[in-house]
Amino acid sequence: MLNPAQRRVETRPISLAAAQESILPDETILEYVLAEPASYCLVLTRTQVAIVKLPAGQGLIDKSVSTFLNKITAGEFAAEEAKQLYSLLLGPVPDSLRNYHLVVVPDGSLYQLPFDALINPAGKYVLKTHVVSYVPSTTVLCFLRNRQHGIKPRWPSWNRRCPLRS
């Protein structure tokens, strides 16, 4: 049986207007869709929306991510791979839409990729130029930002003395 808080949770995708309303003024959501022969990035800011076609399909992106991660895992420097991934994933997004805070909604192999470690054409890590966060979907981000904070968890009887309870 669902409790009252669970009954209020939306299970449908949110509207574009609701998504944009939840975006902070200095924030951009980058929602990736990997496919063949082309992949895309849905770019959302508080006031603008764009669908950006990426210069590669899922196969090349997956291969580039795998090569990058394998080098990093082996303790090797992967600057060229980081630059290539930047050019595939962030480079096509217009500068005018790339705000300081980037919220990445990954797809497929991008769930494993630390966008912070990518290197822009000027040779700077994304970590030095942007704040990057990750969410599983724009709907989840909107839900988390708009949830009611007055709902308190119910503690099981065996855990009534938990010092972390509010």
C-alpha positions as a Python dict, from the first residue, in 0.01 Angstrom:
ca = {
    (1, 'M'): (0, 0, 0),
    (2, 'L'): (132, 346, -89),
    (3, 'N'): (174, 608, 180),
    (4, 'P'): (42, 965, 114),
    (5, 'A'): (385, 1095, 4),
    (6, 'Q'): (423, 816, -251),
    (7, 'R'): (76, 884, -392),
    (8, 'R'): (173, 1243, -473),
    (9, 'V'): (478, 1147, -680),
    (10, 'E'): (430, 1216, -1051),
    (11, 'T'): (518, 925, -1273),
    (12, 'R'): (481, 1107, -1605),
    (13, 'P'): (746, 1321, -1776),
    (14, 'I'): (706, 1689, -1697),
    (15, 'S'): (619, 1951, -1953),
    (16, 'L'): (883, 2170, -2114),
    (17, 'A'): (741, 2475, -1934),
    (18, 'A'): (765, 2299, -1596),
    (19, 'A'): (1120, 2189, -1671),
    (20, 'Q'): (1229, 2540, -1763),
    (21, 'E'): (1061, 2683, -1456),
    (22, 'S'): (1275, 2459, -1235),
    (23, 'I'): (1604, 2558, -1402),
    (24, 'L'): (1817, 2811, -1215),
    (25, 'P'): (1919, 3131, -1399),
    (26, 'D'): (2287, 3030, -1436),
    (27, 'E'): (2215, 2667, -1525),
    (28, 'T'): (2195, 2461, -1843),
    (29, 'I'): (2053, 2109, -1867),
    (30, 'L'): (2223, 1889, -2125),
    (31, 'E'): (2011, 1581, -2190),
    (32, 'Y'): (2188, 1333, -2416),
    (33, 'V'): (2029, 1079, -2649),
    (34, 'L'): (2276, 835, -2804),
    (35, 'A'): (2162, 664, -3121),
    (36, 'E'): (2272, 560, -3469),
    (37, 'P'): (2347, 709, -3711),
    (38, 'A'): (2332, 1033, -3508),
    (39, 'S'): (2318, 1132, -3143),
    (40, 'Y'): (2160, 1444, -2995),
    (41, 'C'): (2172, 1675, -2698),
    (42, 'L'): (1858, 1850, -2577),
    (43, 'V'): (1978, 2180, -2432),
    (44, 'L'): (1751, 2357, -2183),
    (45, 'T'): (1801, 2689, -2010),
    (46, 'R'): (1545, 2891, -1820),
    (47, 'T'): (1459, 3082, -2139),
    (48, 'Q'): (1586, 2876, -2433),
    (49, 'V'): (1558, 2529, -2582),
    (50, 'A'): (1767, 2371, -2857),
    (51, 'I'): (1818, 2027, -3004),
    (52, 'V'): (2182, 1991, -3101),
    (53, 'K'): (2290, 1716, -3337),
    (54, 'L'): (2619, 1568, -3222),
    (55, 'P'): (2892, 1493, -3477),
    (56, 'A'): (2895, 1121, -3397),
    (57, 'G'): (2663, 830, -3342),
    (58, 'Q'): (2646, 604, -3040),
    (59, 'G'): (2913, 363, -3165),
    (60, 'L'): (3189, 624, -3192),
    (61, 'I'): (3088, 793, -2867),
    (62, 'D'): (3085, 458, -2681),
    (63, 'K'): (3428, 370, -2823),
    (64, 'S'): (3570, 712, -2726),
    (65, 'V'): (3431, 685, -2372),
    (66, 'S'): (3571, 332, -2337),
    (67, 'T'): (3918, 436, -2460),
    (68, 'F'): (3921, 736, -2225),
    (69, 'L'): (3814, 531, -1921),
    (70, 'N'): (4058, 249, -1999),
    (71, 'K'): (4349, 493, -2015),
    (72, 'I'): (4245, 665, -1692),
    (73, 'T'): (4200, 330, -1516),
    (74, 'A'): (4548, 224, -1631),
    (75, 'G'): (4692, 543, -1481),
    (76, 'E'): (4772, 695, -1819),
    (77, 'F'): (4726, 1056, -1921),
    (78, 'A'): (4427, 1078, -2158),
    (79, 'A'): (4436, 1441, -2274),
    (80, 'E'): (4370, 1365, -2641),
    (81, 'E'): (4073, 1145, -2556),
    (82, 'A'): (3940, 1414, -2318),
    (83, 'K'): (3967, 1674, -2597),
    (84, 'Q'): (3797, 1443, -2847),
    (85, 'L'): (3508, 1372, -2609),
    (86, 'Y'): (3470, 1744, -2542),
    (87, 'S'): (3446, 1808, -2917),
    (88, 'L'): (3188, 1531, -2954),
    (89, 'L'): (2970, 1612, -2652),
    (90, 'L'): (3012, 1973, -2541),
    (91, 'G'): (3169, 2145, -2840),
    (92, 'P'): (2852, 2139, -3053),
    (93, 'V'): (2649, 2313, -2777),
    (94, 'P'): (2651, 2687, -2857),
    (95, 'D'): (2847, 2901, -2608),
    (96, 'S'): (2539, 3119, -2561),
    (97, 'L'): (2356, 2819, -2413),
    (98, 'R'): (2642, 2690, -2195),
    (99, 'N'): (2586, 2850, -1857),
    (100, 'Y'): (2820, 2819, -1559),
    (101, 'H'): (2629, 2527, -1404),
    (102, 'L'): (2589, 2229, -1635),
    (103, 'V'): (2340, 1961, -1537),
    (104, 'V'): (2410, 1648, -1741),
    (105, 'V'): (2142, 1390, -1810),
    (106, 'P'): (2355, 1108, -1952),
    (107, 'D'): (2256, 822, -2178),
    (108, 'G'): (2423, 484, -2224),
    (109, 'S'): (2800, 493, -2177),
    (110, 'L'): (2784, 860, -2073),
    (111, 'Y'): (2671, 746, -1727),
    (112, 'Q'): (3032, 640, -1670),
    (113, 'L'): (3192, 958, -1808),
    (114, 'P'): (3311, 1234, -1575),
    (115, 'F'): (3232, 1541, -1787),
    (116, 'D'): (3442, 1745, -1541),
    (117, 'A'): (3754, 1569, -1679),
    (118, 'L'): (3695, 1670, -2042),
    (119, 'I'): (3929, 1930, -2191),
    (120, 'N'): (3807, 2226, -2398),
    (121, 'P'): (3993, 2359, -2709),
    (122, 'A'): (4177, 2614, -2490),
    (123, 'G'): (4328, 2323, -2294),
    (124, 'K'): (4125, 2376, -1974),
    (125, 'Y'): (3942, 2105, -1789),
    (126, 'V'): (3565, 2153, -1770),
    (127, 'L'): (3616, 2134, -1393),
    (128, 'K'): (3798, 2469, -1415),
    (129, 'T'): (3532, 2644, -1624),
    (130, 'H'): (3199, 2499, -1509),
    (131, 'V'): (3025, 2330, -1220),
    (132, 'V'): (2890, 1996, -1341),
    (133, 'S'): (2615, 1789, -1179),
    (134, 'Y'): (2435, 1480, -1294),
    (135, 'V'): (2071, 1370, -1277),
    (136, 'P'): (1897, 1065, -1421),
    (137, 'S'): (1633, 1282, -1592),
    (138, 'T'): (1497, 1635, -1609),
    (139, 'T'): (1174, 1504, -1456),
    (140, 'V'): (1364, 1380, -1150),
    (141, 'L'): (1546, 1713, -1117),
    (142, 'C'): (1216, 1902, -1127),
    (143, 'F'): (1060, 1664, -874),
    (144, 'L'): (1352, 1699, -632),
    (145, 'R'): (1348, 2076, -654),
    (146, 'N'): (973, 2107, -610),
    (147, 'R'): (900, 1839, -352),
    (148, 'Q'): (737, 1931, -28),
    (149, 'H'): (990, 1943, 252),
    (150, 'G'): (732, 1897, 527),
    (151, 'I'): (710, 1520, 478),
    (152, 'K'): (907, 1341, 749),
    (153, 'P'): (1015, 980, 720),
    (154, 'R'): (852, 720, 940),
    (155, 'W'): (1106, 533, 1145),
    (156, 'P'): (1063, 162, 1215),
    (157, 'S'): (1003, 78, 1581),
    (158, 'W'): (1348, -80, 1617),
    (159, 'N'): (1510, 248, 1511),
    (160, 'R'): (1323, 504, 1724),
    (161, 'R'): (1640, 631, 1887),
    (162, 'C'): (1826, 718, 1568),
    (163, 'P'): (2027, 1037, 1640),
    (164, 'L'): (1987, 1152, 1280),
    (165, 'R'): (1609, 1175, 1300),
    (166, 'S'): (1461, 1521, 1274),
}
